[in-house]
Amino acid sequence: MSDSDRPLAWRLRSIVGEENVLVDEPMSEHTTFEVGGPADLFVTPEDIDEVREVVSAARESGENYFLLGRGSDLLVSDAGYRGVIIALECLMGVSVEDDEMCCQAGVDLREASEMACELGLSGLEFACGIPGSVGGACYMNAGAYDGCMADVLKEVRVLTPAGDVCDLGVDELDLGYRHSRIADEGLVVLSATFALTRADGEKIRQKMDDLTHRREEKQPLDLPSAGSTFKRPEGHFAGKLITDAGLRGYQVGGAAVSKKHAGFVVNVGGATAADVHAVIEHVQAEVERQFGVRLQPEVRFLG
């Protein structure tokens, strides 16, 4: 870390404590791809007030900053990230009132689904295999198996770039396919409230077990990845286009198109971010050349 970074590091330590500010932290340890170089500063606030203070400090310093959930849709460059990674993993509060469940941003979406099932609350079954945080899921309107966040969200509590905390109803979020106002306006999700429905717990469990079986049968869950690499192109399926282009198993270094499901780029061992990026770019170029369809990454690139 350069001398110019030290005043910010000192200020961040005064907010969250010495042990919660790491310097040159490898991002490969914080992404499901298991690749990525070091972040200048990696900060772990322990509550919402600390999140506000850390974001404010980063903004006032002029440093780049990024809010990190579970790192399940992220490809961090081999050079790492010049700025502050703010990890929301400690925001783990959950409360339930009647048919509504409120989860802080750091709660694992799969765990939220499990908790809902245990409480006999239906609506989050689709999320039982999505490896992201509640905050990240709201950011991108995550979904699977004909369900998405827009179907169950009631409201989110967000931190605005100006430092204000406000509640936004689902109709104010402009939720679309892998899109939200949250992403457009740089809002930070602090918590989300789900409007669920009472149902038989055994039936909820059966549906979740069925979805889990389908996922295990079709997806390369045994290898590091960021889930579906590409968004679904209108009128097509990304995996089928990639397969039809003859790219199943295509490999650069330690990154490859999955042989099990061509919609996934996976780390088969020792991959670098450059390897993953090269596979993605080749797939995009070949699918466009052969079929005239430009695949858009669902993975976010950082650094």
Secondary structure, 3 states (H helix, E strand, C coil): CCHHHHHHHHHHHHHHCHHHEEEEEEHHHCCCCCCCCEEEEEECCCCHHHHHHHHHHHHHHCCCEEEECCCCCEEECCCCEEEEEEECCCCCCEEEECCEEEEECCCEHHHHHHHHHHCCEECCHHHHHCCCEHHHHHHHCCEECCEEHHHHEEEEEEECCCCCEEEEEHHHCCCECCECHHHHHCCEEEEEEEECEECCHHHHHHHHHHHHHHHHHHCCCCCCECCCCECCCCCCCHHHHHHHCCCCCCEECCEEECCCCCCCEEECCCCCHHHHHHHHHHHHHHHHHHHCCCCCECCEEEC
